[in-house]
Amino acid sequence: MIVIGFNPNGPQRMSWIETPDSSSIARFAYDVATQLLTIEFKNGRTYNYYEVPGSVFEEMLAAPSKGRFFLKNIDGRYPYALVER
């Protein structure tokens, strides 16, 4: 498990958490300092979700189904934007 947090020795860097067992989410990352959750879906689109509390990220890490957790606890609850490539 990767826990993203403040690093007093250097800049914050998000690390991707791969989700090979999910049918909808390819991977996700979280930045504690900005409360930014980035999710890359298996359809190739990536979205940023803003103002997501760390507790929600921790719950997503522990959730047996990342897609179901996303639909129930994140989708429609936080501001978001498509990440343009």
Secondary structure as UniProt FT lines:
FT   TURN            8..9
FT   STRAND          17..18
FT   TURN            20..21
FT   STRAND          25..31
FT   TURN            32..35
FT   STRAND          36..41
FT   TURN            42..43
FT   STRAND          46..49
FT   HELIX           54..62
FT   HELIX           66..73
FT   TURN            74..77
FT   STRAND          80..82
//
